[in-house]
């Protein structure tokens, strides 16, 4: 598995998928362990951090795939600022 301290943009596709899986697992564990009780402030803060990290990782993976499909270098994709990925329209 990838080193959690490595910059997101340095990760290969497989490592990004592993990072996404780990974040989702942590998110589900956090939600499950507090089901019925609700999250305290620290839990809500961590959940929000996880959501932002997931959005960034998914965005980077999509950029890498799009660049590859367009015949461009996927390594030129860069992780975007949380303020950018958090304001996408779905």
C-alpha positions, -999 to +999 in steps of 0.1 A: +000+000+000+011+036-006+028+058+020+001+081+034+026+110+036+034+110-001+018+138-021-014+128-037-001+138-072+029+115-068+006+084-066+000+060-095-035+050-104-033+018-084-020+036-054-048+062-058-074+034-058-058+019-027-059+054-010-096+058-019-104+023-006-086+031+027-104+064+031-138+048+024-130+021+049-121+047+076-152+067+067-175+037+071-158+026+103-163+061+118-199+062+108-206+027+120-189+031+154-210+062+161-243+050+147-272+060+169-250+083+191-239+108+165-204+121+161-187+144+185-169+175+171-137+156+165-156+129+147-174+154+125-142+171+117-125+139+108-155+129+086-153+162+068-115+157+062-122+122+049-148+135+025-125+162+012-096+138+008-119+114-011-131+142-034-095+151-042-084+115-048-113+108-071-108+140-090-071+132-095-079+097-107-104+111-132-079+136-144-053+109-149-077+087-168-089+115-190-054+126-199-045+090-207-076+086-229-067+119-247-032+106-254-017+130-229+007+123-201-013+112-170+016+122-148+009+158-156-024+157-137-022+175-103-043+173-072-066+203-070-072+225-040-100+213-018-118+246-024-120+237-061-131+201-058-156+209-031-175+233-053-180+211-083-216+209-096-229+173-098 
